[in-house]
Amino acid sequence: MVCYIVPLATAVVLSALWGFSKKGASGFWLNLFLYGGAAFGVVDHLWHGELFLISPNWVADILLGTVITSVIFGAWGLTLGLVKMKPSLAYRTGILRESKK
């Protein structure tokens, strides 16, 4: 029941390693996707009253969290691919903007 832990842990680790702006807008978007996926999991588990329950089959929960995190990485990669194919999206999302230092 704690499948939201994997995307949350990934987001926290990436935030600690990269910061929120060190890797540019694409890193920011990845962190945003990961925190959003974790927040969705928390809301879903709160809704069903099982936020801190640990099921007897916790390995399956961790595997589900890994699948969720993989889908988030895939969506992030798709987003980056679409932005590179259609440059007008790049400036709307800020992914390809040069950061001023």
Secondary structure, 3 states (H helix, E strand, C coil): CCCCHHHHHHHHHHHHHHCCCCCHHHHHHHHHHHHHHHHHHHHHHHHCCCCCCCCCCHHHHHHHHHHHHHHHHHHHHHHHHHHHHCHHHHHHHCCCCCCCC
